[in-house]
Amino acid sequence: MLRFIIVLVIITVNLHSQDKGSKIFTGTFLGNETRSYYGNTAPERLDLLWKVELGQGKTRINSKGGEVLWKGCGWTGQPLLVEMNDTLYVIQGAFDHNLKMFNTVTHEKKWEYKFDDVIKGTGTIWKNPDPRNPDEEYIILQGSRLGLENTTHSRLVPSFRGISLTTGEELWRMNVRKTRSYSRDVDGSPLVSGDTVYAGLENSTFIGFTPDPARAAIKDTILQPEVYFEKLLYTQKDVIKHGGNLVMESSPAYLDGKIYFTSGSGYVFGYNPAKGEIDWKFFIGSDMDGSAVVTSDSCLLIPVEKQYIDGHGGVFKLDPSKEPDSSVVWYFPVRDAKLSSWEGGIIGSPGINDATNDGSLPTLAAFHALDSNVYVVDYTKLEPDSIKVLGPNKKHKYRTPKLVWEKNVGPSISTPIFVGDKLITTGYWGLRLFKYDKDGNFKFLDDFPYSAFESTPIVHDGKLYIGGKTGYLYCLGVKNSDE
């Protein structure tokens, strides 16, 4: 537990910077470098306090299909939350191609920046240690789809950009090059480590770079940031198995000096910055979209989609301090269920209650499945040794964790979040709020069924923020007489 306490101290320093009155409360997808923080205090009810329109925009699913119109925001779509000059702002990427910053009190738009296509993923805020001017002190690192006028064979696809948090103006853009992957989008949230940022791009590359505009240079006719390294995340064998579906959509996580991430090529990778190489690799074989989540006992929770595998999708718990072949602590399979082009399993990331657990609550993990259930397990406890389950490839049997609770809440690809003694689930049937106790008993408190959601919410001081597929950004909480 000592390691986890130290990590939380680091997170507090990194994500709650207070220079010149600025505070970053949620500065990346799932809040921190372990992908485990979702806010400080959850609401007791889900009254609608306010909503603002996010709009709609056109995109193309693939080169063969025509244009489609999407409303609101989607996966992963988690808002960022910052305070500047004692005013709280929420930053949201939207399907109308714009990254937007809203005042949470007046609901007015402070700025918006237009990309070339819809924005799906969550950005990451980087604090520049040596800015040339105030507008370069905090930079949002944000990706989008490849561009409505582009194809995967276009010369330039600048789908990754640096945006000033203060002004909403562009500071640089990055060309995501063509590879054997069929995508040149950017959905994942980068991981910040000092002056280096680590990011996975949908062209199936893992890169390290500096977002500092002072070190950017003109390349391929555009101002691009300095890239330190680039690692391809597939081999020719992976291309034969997956075709072009080699996409990395996840957000890297940090654990004990290494950076871990999932990939569409079927692997969980561990990158060692000290060596400058990937020196840990666990093969699953499935396409994986969700992110690795770091637990308080120094393990990884890995979501598994059912694709390119014979068995069921589900969630692995891996101990990366061991060799990959010996790293499985448990596997939790879920039922197959078709939705859109998916065959089943877990698309989003697991949520855990480590960050706001004062020690009186069990160590819980929750995950939404396409089979319409949210599952809650105690990730430190196992079922008896006599109970084992088949892994995703039906080649090995593994221990499985203690199931604490499950509930039919509808199919979902988002991440359920724990904050204190509250669990919040979101999906295509709406949003639900539950309360739980030290014995793992869950009680329904409230719901908000007025939108479908693919995104993940954040909470702050008793208010919940989330973008929906109806075209709005919502603020929910307990409405009082003044509201």
C-alpha positions in Angstrom: 0.0 0.0 0.0 3.0 2.3 0.6 3.7 2.5 -3.2 0.1 3.5 -3.9 0.3 6.4 -1.3 3.5 7.7 -2.9 1.9 7.6 -6.4 -1.1 9.5 -5.2 1.2 12.2 -3.8 2.8 12.5 -7.2 -0.6 12.7 -8.9 -1.7 15.5 -6.6 1.4 17.5 -7.5 1.0 16.9 -11.2 -2.7 17.4 -11.6 -3.5 20.1 -9.1 -0.9 22.7 -10.1 -1.7 26.1 -8.6 0.6 28.5 -10.4 -1.0 31.9 -11.0 -4.4 30.7 -9.8 -4.8 27.7 -12.1 -5.8 24.3 -10.9 -6.2 21.1 -13.0 -8.7 18.9 -11.3 -9.1 16.4 -14.1 -6.4 16.7 -16.7 -6.5 13.4 -18.6 -8.7 10.4 -19.3 -9.6 8.7 -16.0 -7.9 11.4 -14.1 -4.3 10.4 -13.5 -1.4 8.3 -14.6 -2.9 5.2 -13.1 -6.3 5.8 -14.8 -8.1 5.6 -11.5 -9.4 9.1 -10.4 -12.8 10.4 -11.4 -13.4 13.3 -9.0 -13.7 14.2 -5.3 -17.4 14.1 -4.3 -20.3 12.5 -6.1 -23.9 13.9 -6.0 -26.7 12.2 -4.0 -29.2 12.7 -6.9 -29.1 13.3 -10.6 -31.3 16.4 -11.1 -30.6 18.3 -14.3 -28.8 21.5 -13.2 -28.0 22.8 -16.7 -27.1 21.7 -20.2 -25.4 23.3 -23.1 -25.6 22.3 -26.8 -22.6 20.4 -28.3 -23.9 20.3 -31.8 -23.5 17.7 -34.5 -21.0 17.0 -37.3 -20.3 14.8 -40.3 -17.7 12.0 -40.5 -17.0 8.9 -42.5 -16.9 5.5 -40.9 -14.6 4.1 -43.6 -13.4 4.9 -47.2 -16.2 2.9 -48.8 -19.1 4.4 -46.8 -20.6 7.8 -47.2 -20.9 10.6 -44.7 -22.8 10.1 -41.5 -24.1 12.7 -39.0 -23.2 12.3 -35.3 -24.6 14.3 -32.4 -23.1 15.3 -29.1 -20.0 13.3 -28.1 -19.0 9.7 -27.8 -16.3 7.3 -26.6 -14.2 8.1 -24.6 -15.4 11.6 -24.4 -14.7 12.3 -20.8 -14.6 16.1 -19.9 -11.6 17.8 -18.5 -12.1 20.1 -15.5 -9.9 23.2 -14.7 -10.0 26.3 -12.5 -8.6 29.6 -13.7 -8.9 32.9 -11.8 -11.3 31.2 -9.3 -13.7 30.1 -12.1 -14.4 26.5 -12.9 -14.3 25.4 -16.6 -15.2 22.2 -18.3 -13.5 21.2 -21.6 -15.3 18.9 -24.0 -14.5 17.5 -27.4 -17.5 17.1 -29.6 -18.9 15.6 -32.8 -19.3 19.0 -34.4 -15.5 18.9 -34.8 -14.9 21.5 -32.0 -13.0 21.4 -28.8 -14.9 23.6 -26.4 -14.4 25.3 -23.0 -17.4 26.2 -20.9 -17.8 28.3 -17.8 -19.6 26.0 -15.3 -21.4 28.9 -13.6 -22.7 31.0 -16.5 -22.5 28.0 -19.0 -21.1 30.4 -21.5 -18.5 29.2 -24.0 -15.0 30.7 -23.4 -13.6 29.5 -26.6 -13.8 26.7 -29.2 -11.2 25.3 -31.6 -12.2 23.5 -34.8 -10.6 20.2 -35.9 -11.0 18.6 -39.4 -13.3 15.8 -38.1 -15.3 14.6 -35.1 -13.5 14.4 -31.7 -14.0 11.2 -29.8 -11.2 10.9 -27.3 -10.3 12.8 -24.1 -7.4 15.2 -24.2 -4.5 15.5 -21.7 -3.3 18.8 -20.2 0.5 19.3 -20.1 2.1 22.0 -17.9 5.0 23.7 -19.7 7.8 24.1 -17.2 9.4 26.9 -19.3 6.7 28.7 -21.4 7.7 31.6 -23.6 4.4 33.3 -22.8 1.3 32.7 -20.6 -0.6 31.2 -23.5 1.9 28.3 -23.7 1.9 27.4 -20.0 -0.9 24.9 -20.2 -1.4 22.9 -23.4 -4.2 20.5 -24.3 -3.0 17.5 -26.2 -6.1 16.5 -28.2 -6.8 14.0 -31.0 -9.6 13.6 -33.5 -10.6 11.4 -36.4 -8.4 11.7 -39.5 -10.3 14.6 -41.3 -13.5 14.7 -43.3 -11.6 15.5 -46.5 -8.8 13.0 -45.9 -8.3 9.3 -46.6 -5.9 6.9 -45.0 -3.6 7.5 -48.0 -3.6 11.3 -47.7 -0.1 12.9 -47.5 -1.0 14.9 -44.4 -3.3 13.8 -41.6 -2.8 16.2 -38.7 -5.2 14.5 -36.3 -3.2 15.2 -33.2 -2.8 18.8 -32.0 -1.6 21.1 -29.2 -4.1 23.7 -28.1 -3.6 26.6 -25.6 -5.7 26.1 -22.5 -5.9 29.8 -22.0 -6.9 31.0 -25.5 -8.0 27.9 -27.4 -5.5 28.7 -30.2 -3.5 26.1 -32.0 0.2 25.8 -31.0 1.2 22.8 -33.3 -0.2 19.9 -35.2 1.2 16.4 -35.8 1.0 14.4 -39.0 -0.1 10.8 -38.1 1.7 8.8 -40.8 0.4 5.9 -42.9 1.2 2.4 -41.6 -0.4 -1.0 -42.1 -3.2 0.0 -39.7 -6.4 1.2 -41.4 -6.7 4.2 -39.1 -4.9 7.5 -38.7 -7.2 8.8 -36.0 -6.1 9.7 -32.4 -8.5 8.6 -29.6 -6.3 7.8 -26.7 -5.2 10.2 -24.0 -1.4 10.8 -23.7 0.5 10.2 -20.5 2.7 13.0 -19.1 6.1 12.3 -17.5 8.0 15.5 -16.9 8.9 17.1 -20.2 8.1 13.9 -22.1 4.7 12.8 -23.3 3.9 9.2 -24.3 1.0 8.6 -26.6 -0.5 5.8 -28.6 -1.8 6.7 -32.1 -4.3 4.8 -34.1 -1.7 4.0 -36.8 -0.5 1.5 -34.2 2.6 3.4 -33.1 3.7 4.4 -29.6 5.6 7.7 -29.5 7.5 9.9 -27.0 7.6 13.6 -27.7 7.8 17.1 -26.2 4.7 19.3 -26.6 6.8 22.4 -26.1 6.0 24.8 -29.0 9.5 26.3 -28.6 11.0 23.0 -29.8 8.5 22.5 -32.6 9.7 22.8 -36.2 8.3 22.9 -39.7 8.0 19.4 -41.2 5.9 18.4 -44.2 4.8 22.1 -44.4 3.3 22.2 -40.9 4.6 23.1 -37.5 5.1 19.8 -35.7 6.4 18.9 -32.2 9.7 17.2 -31.6 9.3 13.4 -31.5 11.9 11.5 -29.5 11.0 7.9 -30.6 8.3 5.9 -32.4 7.6 2.2 -31.9 5.5 0.0 -34.2 3.1 -2.2 -32.3 2.6 -5.0 -34.8 4.5 -7.6 -36.8 3.7 -9.1 -40.2 2.1 -12.1 -38.3 -0.3 -9.6 -36.6 -1.2 -8.1 -40.0 -2.1 -11.6 -41.3 -4.3 -12.2 -38.3 -6.0 -8.8 -37.9 -5.6 -7.2 -41.4 -5.6 -3.5 -40.9 -7.3 -3.7 -37.5 -4.1 -2.9 -35.5 -5.5 0.3 -34.0 -4.3 1.5 -30.7 -7.1 3.4 -29.0 -6.1 3.1 -25.4 -4.5 5.5 -23.0 -1.1 4.5 -21.4 -0.8 4.0 -17.7 2.2 4.3 -15.4 3.3 1.6 -12.9 6.7 1.3 -11.1 8.8 2.9 -13.7 7.1 1.4 -16.8 4.3 2.5 -19.1 1.6 -0.1 -19.9 -1.0 0.0 -22.7 -3.2 -2.3 -24.7 -3.3 -2.5 -28.5 -5.5 -3.6 -31.3 -2.8 -6.0 -32.5 -3.7 -8.2 -29.5 -1.0 -7.4 -26.9 -0.5 -5.7 -23.6 2.8 -3.9 -23.8 5.2 -2.6 -21.2 7.5 0.2 -22.2 10.7 0.7 -20.2 11.8 4.4 -20.5 15.1 3.6 -18.8 15.9 1.1 -21.6 14.0 2.9 -24.3 12.3 -0.3 -25.4 9.3 -2.5 -24.9 10.5 -5.2 -22.6 7.2 -6.8 -21.4 4.6 -8.2 -23.7 1.5 -10.3 -22.8 -0.4 -11.8 -25.8 -4.2 -12.1 -25.8 -5.0 -11.9 -29.5 -8.1 -9.9 -29.3 -8.6 -6.3 -30.4 -8.5 -4.2 -27.3 -9.9 -0.7 -27.1 -10.1 -0.1 -23.3 -7.1 1.1 -21.2 -5.0 -0.7 -18.7 -5.9 0.4 -15.1 -3.4 0.2 -12.3 -4.6 -1.1 -8.9 -3.3 -0.4 -5.4 -1.6 -3.8 -5.3 0.5 -2.9 -8.3 -1.4 -4.9 -10.9 -3.1 -4.2 -14.2 -6.8 -4.6 -15.1 -7.1 -5.3 -18.8 -10.4 -5.2 -20.7 -10.8 -7.8 -23.5 -13.2 -7.5 -26.4 -14.5 -10.6 -28.1 -12.8 -10.4 -31.5 -10.2 -12.8 -33.1 -10.6 -15.1 -30.1 -12.6 -18.4 -29.6 -13.6 -17.7 -26.0 -15.4 -15.0 -24.1 -14.2 -11.4 -23.7 -13.8 -10.1 -20.1 -11.2 -8.6 -17.8 -7.7 -9.9 -16.9 -5.8 -9.0 -13.7 -2.1 -9.2 -14.5 0.9 -8.8 -12.3 3.6 -7.2 -14.5 6.3 -7.8 -11.9 6.3 -11.4 -13.2 7.1 -12.8 -16.5 4.2 -12.5 -19.0 3.5 -16.3 -19.0 3.1 -16.3 -15.2 1.5 -12.9 -14.8 -2.2 -13.8 -14.8 -3.8 -13.3 -11.3 -7.4 -13.9 -12.5 -9.7 -13.7 -15.5 -13.4 -12.7 -15.4 -15.3 -13.7 -18.6 -18.6 -12.1 -19.6 -21.4 -13.4 -21.9 -21.2 -12.8 -25.6 -23.6 -10.2 -27.0 -23.8 -8.6 -30.4 -24.1 -4.9 -30.6 -23.4 -2.9 -33.8 -20.2 -4.5 -35.2 -19.1 -5.9 -31.8 -19.4 -9.5 -30.8 -19.2 -9.1 -27.0 -16.7 -8.5 -24.1 -15.6 -5.2 -22.6 -15.0 -2.2 -24.9 -14.4 0.4 -22.3 -12.0 0.5 -19.3 -12.6 -0.9 -15.8 -13.3 1.5 -13.0 -11.8 1.0 -9.5 -12.5 2.7 -6.1 -8.9 3.1 -4.9 -8.6 6.9 -5.2 -11.4 7.8 -2.8 -11.5 4.7 -0.7 -10.6 5.6 2.9 -9.9 2.0 3.8 -13.4 1.2 5.1 -14.7 -0.1 1.8 -13.7 -3.3 -0.1 -11.3 -3.0 -3.0 -13.7 -3.0 -5.9 -13.5 -2.9 -9.7 -16.5 -2.4 -12.0 -16.8 -2.9 -15.8 -19.6 -2.5 -18.3 -20.1 -5.4 -20.7 -21.9 -5.5 -24.0 -24.2 -8.2 -22.4 -26.0 -5.3 -20.7 -24.6 -5.9 -17.2 -22.3 -3.9 -15.0 -20.1 -6.3 -13.0 -18.5 -5.5 -9.7 -15.7 -7.7 -8.3 -13.4 -7.5 -5.3 -10.2 -7.4 -7.3 -8.1 -8.7 -4.4 -10.2 -11.7 -3.5 -10.6 -15.0 -5.5 -13.2 -17.6 -5.7 -12.1 -21.0 -4.3 -9.3 -22.7 -6.2 -11.8 -25.4 -7.4 -13.6 -22.7 -9.5 -11.6 -21.9 -12.7 -12.6 -20.3 -16.0 -11.4 -20.6 -19.5 -9.3 -17.8 -20.9 -10.2 -15.8 -24.0 -8.5 -18.4 -26.2 -9.8 -21.5 -24.5 -6.2 -22.7 -24.0 -5.8 -22.1 -20.3 -7.9 -22.1 -17.1 -7.5 -19.3 -14.6 -8.7 -18.4 -11.1 -11.5 -15.9 -11.1 -12.3 -13.0 -8.7 -15.1 -12.8 -6.2 -18.2 -11.4 -7.8 -19.7 -8.8 -5.4 -22.7 -7.5 -7.5 -24.1 -7.4 -11.0 -26.9 -5.4 -12.5 -28.6 -5.2 -15.8 -28.2 -1.5 -16.8 -28.1 -1.9 -20.6 -25.2 -2.3 -23.0 -22.4 0.1 -22.6 -18.9 0.9 -23.8 -18.1 3.6 -21.2 -16.3 3.3 -17.9 -18.3 3.0 -14.6 -16.8 5.3 -11.9 -16.5 4.9 -8.2 -16.4 8.1 -6.0 -16.5 7.5 -2.3 -19.4 5.2 -1.6 -21.1 5.9 -4.9 -21.0 4.0 -8.2 -22.1 5.7 -11.4 -22.9 3.7 -14.5 -23.5 5.1 -18.0 -24.6 3.5 -21.3 -27.1 3.4 -24.1 -30.0 3.2 -21.5 -28.9 6.3 -19.7 -27.1 7.0 -16.4 -27.6 5.4 -13.0 -26.4 6.3 -9.5 -25.9 3.6 -6.8 -24.7 3.7 -3.2 -22.8 0.8 -1.6 -21.5 -0.2 1.8 -18.5 -2.1 3.4 -20.3 -5.4 2.9 -20.8 -4.9 -0.8 -24.5 -4.1 -0.7 -25.6 -1.8 -3.5 -28.7 0.5 -3.4 -30.2 2.4 -6.3 -30.4 6.1 -5.7 -31.4 7.8 -9.0 -31.2 7.7 -12.7 -31.0 10.0 -15.7 -32.6 8.2 -18.7 -32.9 11.2 -21.0 -29.8 10.5 -23.2 -27.8 7.6 -24.4 -24.1 7.8 -23.4 -20.9 6.4 -24.8 -18.7 8.8 -22.8 -17.5 8.6 -19.2 -18.5 11.2 -16.6 -16.4 13.2 -14.1 -17.6 14.6 -10.7 -16.5 17.6 -8.7 -17.9 19.0 -5.5 -21.2 17.1 -5.8 -21.8 17.8 -9.5 -21.5 15.4 -12.4 -20.5 16.4 -15.9 -21.0 14.2 -19.0 -21.6 14.6 -22.7 -24.4 12.6 -24.4 -25.4 11.4 -27.8 -28.5 13.7 -27.8 -26.2 16.6 -28.5 -25.7 18.1 -25.1 -23.2 18.5 -22.3 -25.1 17.9 -19.0 -24.4 19.0 -15.4 -26.3 16.8 -12.9 -26.6 17.0 -9.1 -28.9 18.0 -6.3 -31.1 20.9 -7.4 -31.9 23.4 -4.6 -34.5 26.2 -4.5 -32.0 28.8 -6.0 -31.7 26.6 -9.2 
